């Protein structure tokens, strides 16, 4: 059967197979990552919890933000920059919302007060006199692809891959975020998010152990 464009339905099969294969690879990648983390849930402690209220956050603090997606136990990974005087902060992330194409986005966002908020862990801070635009200069041009140095670990690009590369860049800049082990931070964040989701004590707001502001 031919369409109005003259193409048969069979011409579309390779493209559909390619899209389906990419989605399967992304799902497998995230599942392989999260399964070991599930083993740590029972032993986890919340002793370094700040609380559940965004009022405890301070202007220009940088948080790793994990929010719910439509697959249980998986998350959307973002940076969250706090604004002053109760104003919405900034969600800085890679997104493919409403499309199959990943893109960079900087969105005004209520953060912990937003629907689907799971875990916010402080990982850094924008120094006095600067604002979110300075941070954006470092991360807005990150390619929407698996970094060459991570190709042996990451079979497909996701928001988590982008987040990790952003943390590496911010660490290398000597500004904003100091994180010497991005993989350790990744596991810490996933663990805290899974514990919060499991206990339904949402959102958890805490200080990361594996990242901090440069001093």
Backbone as numpy.savetxt, mean C-alpha at the origin, in Angstrom:
# Nx Ny Nz CAx CAy CAz Cx Cy Cz
-18.66 -15.62 -35.75 -19.50 -14.42 -35.75 -18.62 -13.17 -35.75
-18.95 -12.23 -36.63 -18.17 -11.01 -36.71 -18.85 -9.87 -35.97
-18.04 -9.01 -35.39 -18.55 -7.81 -34.73 -18.67 -6.70 -35.75
-19.16 -5.54 -35.31 -19.27 -4.40 -36.21 -17.91 -3.96 -36.72
-16.85 -4.25 -35.97 -15.51 -3.84 -36.40 -14.91 -4.81 -37.40
-15.62 -5.92 -37.65 -15.09 -6.90 -38.59 -14.29 -8.01 -37.94
-14.06 -7.92 -36.64 -13.30 -8.93 -35.93 -14.23 -10.04 -35.48
-13.78 -11.26 -35.51 -14.57 -12.37 -35.01 -14.39 -12.48 -33.51
-15.32 -13.21 -32.88 -15.22 -13.41 -31.44 -13.96 -14.19 -31.08
-13.46 -14.99 -32.04 -12.26 -15.78 -31.78 -11.01 -14.91 -31.76
-11.06 -13.76 -32.43 -9.92 -12.85 -32.41 -9.68 -12.30 -31.01
-10.71 -12.28 -30.19 -10.59 -11.71 -28.86 -10.03 -12.69 -27.84
-10.01 -13.98 -28.18 -9.59 -15.00 -27.22 -8.18 -14.77 -26.69
-7.15 -14.53 -27.54 -5.80 -14.33 -26.99 -5.73 -13.17 -26.00
-6.44 -12.08 -26.30 -6.41 -10.93 -25.40 -7.06 -11.26 -24.07
-8.19 -11.97 -24.12 -8.87 -12.36 -22.88 -8.03 -13.32 -22.06
-7.36 -14.24 -22.73 -6.48 -15.18 -22.03 -5.34 -14.44 -21.35
-4.77 -13.44 -22.03 -3.67 -12.66 -21.47 -4.12 -11.92 -20.22
-5.30 -11.29 -20.28 -5.83 -10.56 -19.12 -6.07 -11.51 -17.96
-6.69 -12.67 -18.26 -6.98 -13.65 -17.22 -5.70 -14.17 -16.58
-4.69 -14.44 -17.40 -3.41 -14.94 -16.88 -2.76 -13.92 -15.96
-2.79 -12.64 -16.35 -2.22 -11.58 -15.52 -2.91 -11.51 -14.17
-4.25 -11.60 -14.17 -5.00 -11.55 -12.92 -4.64 -12.74 -12.02
-4.50 -13.93 -12.61 -4.14 -15.13 -11.84 -2.76 -14.96 -11.22
-1.81 -14.43 -11.99 -0.45 -14.21 -11.47 -0.46 -13.24 -10.30
-1.25 -12.16 -10.42 -1.32 -11.19 -9.34 -1.92 -11.81 -8.08
-3.00 -12.60 -8.26 -3.63 -13.25 -7.11 -2.67 -14.24 -6.46
-1.97 -15.04 -7.27 -1.02 -16.02 -6.74 0.10 -15.32 -5.99
0.59 -14.21 -6.55 1.66 -13.46 -5.91 1.26 -13.00 -4.52
0.07 -12.42 -4.40 -0.38 -11.92 -3.11 -0.65 -13.07 -2.14
-1.21 -14.19 -2.63 -1.50 -15.32 -1.77 -0.23 -15.93 -1.21
0.79 -16.10 -2.06 2.06 -16.66 -1.60 2.68 -15.77 -0.54
2.52 -14.46 -0.69 3.07 -13.53 0.30 2.34 -13.63 1.63
1.01 -13.71 1.60 0.25 -13.62 2.83 0.17 -14.91 3.63
0.28 -16.07 3.00 0.14 -17.32 3.74 1.10 -17.45 4.91
2.42 -17.16 4.76 3.30 -17.25 5.93 2.92 -16.26 7.03
2.37 -15.13 6.64 1.99 -14.12 7.63 0.85 -14.61 8.51
-0.06 -15.41 7.93 -1.18 -15.91 8.70 -0.74 -16.74 9.90
0.41 -17.40 9.78 0.92 -18.22 10.87 1.30 -17.39 12.09
1.52 -16.08 11.89 1.97 -15.23 12.98 0.83 -14.54 13.71
-0.41 -14.69 13.23 -1.52 -13.92 13.78 -1.76 -14.22 15.25
-1.81 -15.49 15.60 -2.14 -15.87 16.97 -1.13 -15.33 17.97
0.16 -15.29 17.56 1.22 -14.88 18.47 1.42 -13.37 18.52
0.66 -12.63 17.73 0.89 -11.19 17.63 0.46 -10.45 18.90
1.14 -9.31 19.17 0.82 -8.48 20.32 0.50 -7.07 19.84
-0.41 -6.40 20.55 -0.78 -5.03 20.21 -0.23 -4.03 21.22
0.87 -4.38 21.90 1.37 -3.55 22.99 1.86 -2.19 22.53
2.21 -2.05 21.24 2.68 -0.76 20.77 1.59 0.02 20.04
0.36 -0.36 20.26 -0.77 0.32 19.62 -0.87 1.77 20.10
-1.15 2.68 19.20 -1.47 4.05 19.59 -2.95 4.14 19.95
-3.80 3.57 19.10 -5.23 3.63 19.36 -6.00 3.46 18.08
-7.22 3.99 18.07 -8.09 3.86 16.91 -8.52 5.22 16.35
-8.17 6.30 17.01 -8.66 7.62 16.62 -7.61 8.38 15.81
-8.06 8.97 14.70 -7.16 9.75 13.86 -6.73 11.04 14.54
-7.41 11.42 15.64 -7.02 12.63 16.37 -5.64 12.50 16.98
-5.14 11.27 17.09 -3.81 11.03 17.64 -2.71 11.27 16.61
-3.09 11.44 15.36 -2.12 11.69 14.30 -1.76 13.17 14.25
-0.54 13.45 13.83 -0.06 14.83 13.78 0.27 15.23 12.34
0.15 16.52 12.07 0.40 17.04 10.73 1.77 16.61 10.21
1.79 16.21 8.95 3.00 15.82 8.21 3.57 14.47 8.61
2.90 13.75 9.50 3.32 12.37 9.75 2.98 11.51 8.54
3.84 10.54 8.28 3.66 9.64 7.14 3.31 8.25 7.68
2.23 7.69 7.18 1.79 6.37 7.61 1.74 5.40 6.43
2.06 4.15 6.72 1.72 3.07 5.79 0.26 2.74 6.04
-0.55 2.75 4.99 -1.99 2.53 5.14 -2.40 1.28 4.38
-3.02 0.35 5.09 -3.55 -0.86 4.47 -5.07 -0.85 4.62
-5.77 -0.99 3.51 -7.22 -0.95 3.51 -7.79 -2.19 2.85
-9.06 -2.46 3.13 -9.70 -3.68 2.61 -9.90 -3.61 1.11
-9.80 -4.77 0.48 -10.20 -4.94 -0.91 -11.26 -6.04 -0.94
-11.65 -6.45 -2.14 -12.75 -7.42 -2.23 -12.30 -8.86 -2.12
-11.05 -9.09 -1.68 -10.55 -10.44 -1.44 -10.12 -10.51 0.02
-10.72 -11.40 0.78 -10.44 -11.51 2.22 -8.96 -11.78 2.46
-8.39 -11.05 3.43 -6.99 -11.26 3.80 -5.99 -10.54 2.93
-6.46 -9.79 1.95 -5.57 -9.00 1.11 -5.93 -7.52 1.27
-4.99 -6.66 0.87 -5.13 -5.24 1.19 -4.66 -4.35 0.04
-5.16 -3.11 0.07 -4.60 -2.08 -0.80 -3.56 -1.32 0.02
-2.37 -1.12 -0.57 -1.24 -0.51 0.13 -1.04 0.92 -0.35
-0.95 1.86 0.61 -0.79 3.27 0.28 0.14 3.94 1.29
0.60 5.14 0.92 1.16 6.07 1.88 0.05 7.04 2.28
0.04 7.43 3.55 -0.94 8.41 4.01 -0.21 9.53 4.73
-0.42 10.76 4.25 0.21 11.94 4.85 -0.87 12.75 5.56
-0.63 13.03 6.85 -1.62 13.70 7.69 -1.60 15.21 7.44
-2.78 15.80 7.33 -2.91 17.26 7.21 -3.27 17.85 8.57
-3.30 19.17 8.64 -3.53 19.87 9.92 -5.01 20.11 10.18
-5.33 20.33 11.45 -6.65 20.83 11.87 -7.81 19.96 11.42
-7.62 18.66 11.45 -8.70 17.75 11.12 -9.07 17.69 9.65
-8.28 18.31 8.80 -8.56 18.26 7.36 -8.23 16.87 6.82
-8.86 16.47 5.71 -8.49 15.19 5.10 -7.01 15.20 4.73
-6.36 14.06 4.91 -4.96 13.94 4.52 -4.83 13.55 3.07
-3.67 12.96 2.73 -3.40 12.60 1.34 -3.06 11.12 1.23
-3.77 10.45 0.35 -3.46 9.06 0.01 -2.57 9.08 -1.23
-1.37 8.56 -1.09 -0.39 8.54 -2.18 -0.16 7.07 -2.52
-0.47 6.70 -3.77 -0.50 5.26 -4.06 -0.53 4.98 -5.56
-0.42 3.69 -5.87 -0.68 3.20 -7.23 -2.05 2.56 -7.22
-2.86 2.86 -8.20 -4.22 2.34 -8.23 -4.61 1.90 -9.64
-5.45 0.88 -9.71 -6.05 0.48 -10.99 -7.56 0.47 -10.86
-8.07 1.33 -9.99 -9.51 1.41 -9.76 -10.24 1.76 -11.05
-11.27 0.99 -11.36 -12.12 1.21 -12.53 -11.39 1.02 -13.85
-10.23 0.38 -13.82 -9.47 0.15 -15.05 -8.49 -0.98 -14.82
-7.93 -1.52 -15.90 -6.90 -2.55 -15.78 -5.50 -1.94 -15.82
-5.42 -0.62 -15.94 -4.13 0.05 -16.08 -3.75 0.70 -14.75
-2.55 0.38 -14.27 -2.07 1.00 -13.03 -1.64 2.44 -13.30
-1.91 3.31 -12.33 -1.52 4.72 -12.45 -1.20 5.27 -11.06
-0.40 6.33 -11.03 -0.11 7.02 -9.78 -1.27 7.94 -9.42
-1.55 8.05 -8.10 -2.62 8.94 -7.67 -2.27 9.58 -6.33
-2.68 10.83 -6.19 -2.61 11.56 -4.92 -4.02 12.05 -4.64
-4.68 11.43 -3.68 -6.09 11.71 -3.44 -6.31 12.29 -2.04
-7.16 13.30 -1.96 -7.60 13.78 -0.65 -8.39 12.65 0.02
-8.06 12.37 1.29 -8.57 11.13 1.89 -8.72 11.28 3.39
-9.77 10.70 3.93 -10.01 10.76 5.37 -9.21 9.72 6.16
-8.48 8.86 5.46 -7.60 7.91 6.13 -8.32 6.98 7.08
-7.99 7.00 8.38 -8.59 6.08 9.34 -10.11 6.18 9.45
-10.67 7.32 9.05 -12.12 7.49 9.11 -12.82 6.97 7.86
-12.06 6.53 6.89 -12.64 6.11 5.62 -13.14 4.67 5.69
-14.04 4.34 4.79 -14.56 2.98 4.72 -13.45 2.01 4.33
-13.38 0.89 5.00 -12.39 -0.13 4.67 -11.03 0.07 5.32
-10.91 1.08 6.20 -9.62 1.32 6.86 -9.28 0.15 7.79
-8.05 -0.36 7.68 -7.62 -1.51 8.49 -6.47 -1.13 9.42
-5.34 -0.73 8.86 -4.15 -0.48 9.67 -3.38 0.73 9.15
-2.96 1.58 10.08 -2.14 2.74 9.77 -0.94 2.72 10.72
0.25 2.50 10.18 1.45 2.46 10.99 2.37 3.61 10.58
2.77 4.40 11.56 3.64 5.54 11.28 5.01 5.04 10.85
5.48 5.54 9.70 6.78 5.13 9.19 7.73 6.30 8.96
7.23 7.54 9.06 8.11 8.67 8.81 7.41 9.99 9.05
8.05 11.05 8.58 7.51 12.40 8.80 8.13 13.37 7.80
7.33 14.32 7.35 7.83 15.40 6.51 8.32 16.51 7.43
9.56 16.92 7.24 10.16 17.88 8.17 9.45 19.24 8.11
9.57 19.98 9.19 8.93 21.29 9.31 9.36 22.22 8.18
8.40 22.92 7.62 8.68 23.83 6.52 8.42 23.24 5.15
8.24 21.91 5.10 7.92 21.23 3.84 6.50 20.69 3.91
6.00 20.23 2.77 4.66 19.65 2.75 4.63 18.44 1.82
3.43 17.93 1.57 3.29 16.70 0.81 3.85 16.83 -0.61
3.86 18.04 -1.16 4.38 18.22 -2.52 5.85 17.84 -2.62
6.59 18.02 -1.54 8.01 17.65 -1.53 8.17 16.14 -1.59
7.32 15.42 -0.87 7.35 13.95 -0.93 6.98 13.45 -2.32
6.00 14.10 -2.93 5.54 13.67 -4.25 6.65 13.74 -5.29
7.55 14.69 -5.15 8.65 14.82 -6.10 9.47 13.53 -6.20
9.50 12.77 -5.12 10.30 11.55 -5.08 9.55 10.32 -5.57
8.23 10.30 -5.47 7.51 9.05 -5.73 6.55 9.10 -6.92
6.24 10.27 -7.43 5.19 10.36 -8.45 5.58 9.76 -9.80
6.88 9.58 -10.02 7.32 9.04 -11.31 7.83 7.60 -11.21
7.50 6.92 -10.13 7.87 5.51 -10.03 7.17 4.73 -11.14
7.90 3.95 -11.93 7.27 3.19 -13.02 6.24 2.20 -12.50
5.18 2.02 -13.25 4.15 1.05 -12.88 4.56 -0.33 -13.41
5.66 -0.82 -12.86 6.22 -2.11 -13.27 7.07 -2.64 -12.13
7.31 -3.93 -12.13 8.16 -4.53 -11.11 9.58 -3.99 -11.29
10.19 -3.44 -10.24 11.57 -2.95 -10.35 12.51 -4.09 -10.74
13.51 -3.83 -11.58 14.44 -4.89 -11.99 15.05 -5.64 -10.81
15.32 -4.94 -9.72 15.94 -5.59 -8.56 14.99 -6.53 -7.83
13.69 -6.47 -8.17 12.70 -7.29 -7.48 12.07 -8.35 -8.37
12.57 -8.49 -9.59 11.94 -9.40 -10.54 11.99 -10.86 -10.10
12.98 -11.21 -9.27 13.06 -12.58 -8.78 12.07 -12.85 -7.65
11.49 -11.79 -7.07 10.55 -11.92 -5.96 9.11 -11.63 -6.37
8.93 -10.76 -7.34 7.61 -10.25 -7.67 7.24 -10.59 -9.11
6.37 -11.58 -9.35 6.02 -11.95 -10.71 5.10 -10.95 -11.42
4.44 -10.09 -10.66 3.51 -9.12 -11.26 3.47 -7.85 -10.43
3.17 -6.74 -11.09 3.10 -5.45 -10.40 1.79 -5.32 -9.64
1.86 -4.79 -8.42 0.68 -4.49 -7.61 0.93 -3.20 -6.83
-0.09 -2.74 -6.12 0.07 -1.57 -5.26 1.10 -1.83 -4.16
1.22 -3.08 -3.72 2.21 -3.43 -2.70 3.62 -3.27 -3.25
3.83 -3.68 -4.49 5.14 -3.53 -5.13 5.50 -2.05 -5.23
4.52 -1.23 -5.63 4.75 0.22 -5.71 5.09 0.79 -4.34
4.33 0.41 -3.33 4.56 0.91 -1.97 5.99 0.61 -1.52
6.45 -0.61 -1.73 7.80 -0.98 -1.29 8.86 -0.16 -2.02
8.65 0.07 -3.31 9.62 0.87 -4.06 9.61 2.32 -3.57
8.43 2.84 -3.23 8.35 4.20 -2.70 9.12 4.31 -1.39
8.99 3.32 -0.52 9.73 3.35 0.75 11.23 3.29 0.50
11.67 2.48 -0.45 13.10 2.41 -0.78 13.62 3.77 -1.24
12.85 4.42 -2.10 13.26 5.72 -2.64 13.30 6.77 -1.53
12.30 6.78 -0.67 12.27 7.75 0.43 13.40 7.50 1.41
13.75 6.24 1.62 14.90 5.92 2.47 16.20 6.40 1.83
16.37 6.12 0.54 17.60 6.49 -0.15 17.78 8.00 -0.23
16.67 8.73 -0.17 16.75 10.20 -0.24 17.32 10.80 1.04
17.28 10.03 2.13 17.71 10.56 3.42 16.69 11.50 4.03
15.48 11.48 3.48 14.39 12.33 3.96 13.15 11.47 4.21
12.27 11.95 5.01 10.92 11.40 5.16 10.86 10.07 5.91
11.43 9.00 5.33 11.31 7.65 5.90 12.68 7.00 5.97
13.03 6.50 7.14 14.25 5.69 7.29 13.83 4.23 7.47
14.17 3.40 6.50 13.80 1.98 6.55 14.92 1.18 5.91
15.67 0.46 6.72 16.81 -0.30 6.23 16.43 -1.69 5.73
15.21 -2.14 6.04 14.78 -3.47 5.61 13.31 -3.39 5.20
13.09 -3.16 3.91 11.73 -2.98 3.41 10.94 -4.27 3.52
11.60 -5.41 3.33 10.90 -6.69 3.44 10.38 -6.91 4.86
11.20 -6.55 5.85 10.76 -6.69 7.25 9.58 -5.77 7.54
9.61 -4.57 6.99 8.48 -3.65 7.15 7.23 -4.23 6.50
7.39 -4.79 5.33 6.27 -5.39 4.60 5.57 -6.46 5.44
6.34 -7.36 6.01 5.76 -8.42 6.83 5.12 -7.86 8.10
5.76 -6.86 8.69 5.18 -6.24 9.89 3.82 -5.63 9.59
3.73 -4.90 8.49 2.48 -4.25 8.13 1.39 -5.27 7.84
1.72 -6.31 7.10 0.73 -7.33 6.78 0.25 -8.04 8.03
1.18 -8.32 8.94 0.82 -8.99 10.18 -0.15 -8.14 11.00
0.18 -6.86 11.16 -0.68 -5.98 11.95 -2.06 -5.84 11.31
-2.10 -5.77 9.98 -3.38 -5.62 9.29 -4.24 -6.87 9.44
-3.62 -8.04 9.33 -4.37 -9.29 9.45 -4.91 -9.45 10.87
-4.09 -9.12 11.87 -4.55 -9.19 13.26 -5.73 -8.24 13.48
-5.62 -7.02 12.97 -6.69 -6.04 13.13 -7.97 -6.51 12.44
-7.82 -7.05 11.24 -8.97 -7.52 10.49 -9.62 -8.72 11.19
-8.80 -9.59 11.73 -9.30 -10.79 12.41 -10.04 -10.42 13.69
-9.52 -9.46 14.44 -10.12 -9.08 15.71 -11.24 -8.07 15.55
-11.34 -7.45 14.35 -12.31 -6.41 14.04 -12.13 -5.17 14.91
-10.91 -4.97 15.41 -10.59 -3.74 16.14 -10.02 -2.75 15.12
-10.91 -2.08 14.43 -10.52 -1.29 13.27 -10.81 0.20 13.46
-9.96 1.04 12.88 -8.64 0.68 12.36 -7.60 0.67 13.48
-6.52 -0.04 13.29 -5.42 0.03 14.23 -4.49 1.16 13.79
-4.08 1.98 14.74 -3.13 3.06 14.47 -1.94 2.84 15.39
-0.76 2.65 14.83 0.40 2.28 15.64 1.67 2.85 15.02
2.77 2.63 15.70 4.09 3.05 15.21 4.82 1.82 14.69
5.32 1.89 13.47 6.05 0.76 12.90 7.36 0.54 13.64
7.77 -0.71 13.74 9.04 -1.04 14.36 10.20 -1.00 13.36
9.87 -1.19 12.08 10.90 -1.33 11.07 11.08 -0.10 10.18
10.51 1.02 10.59 10.69 2.27 9.85 10.45 3.43 10.81
11.06 4.57 10.50 10.90 5.76 11.33 11.26 6.99 10.51
11.04 8.15 11.10 11.43 9.40 10.44 12.94 9.57 10.54
13.54 10.14 9.49 14.96 10.48 9.55 15.17 11.57 10.60
16.24 11.46 11.36 16.54 12.48 12.37 17.89 13.11 12.08
